[in-house]
């Protein structure tokens, strides 16, 4: 039986898969950060949503990386989590995420 790691290694050999995988990276970075901060603070999605002036479903979509959230929503979530937003643009050839 293949593990998830084995499957990822196999899929990453496909250039089309790699392009799509990398295209989702910003959404996944936001999702991981929101989840980590929310759990560190012991907040439910509903509690975070209330603090951020949105609804629980929006927090859920962000955490599942189902959407490309607006910068405004990201800033409201960051404020609600007592965090700040940092945005960087780097050359694609730099190998830095």
Buried (B, 14 or more C-beta within 10 A) or exposed (E): EEEEEEEEEEEEEEEEEEEEBEEEEBBEEBBEBBBEBBEEBEBEBEBBBBBBEBEBEBBBBBBEBEBEBEEEBBBBBBBBBEBEEEEEEEEEEEEEE
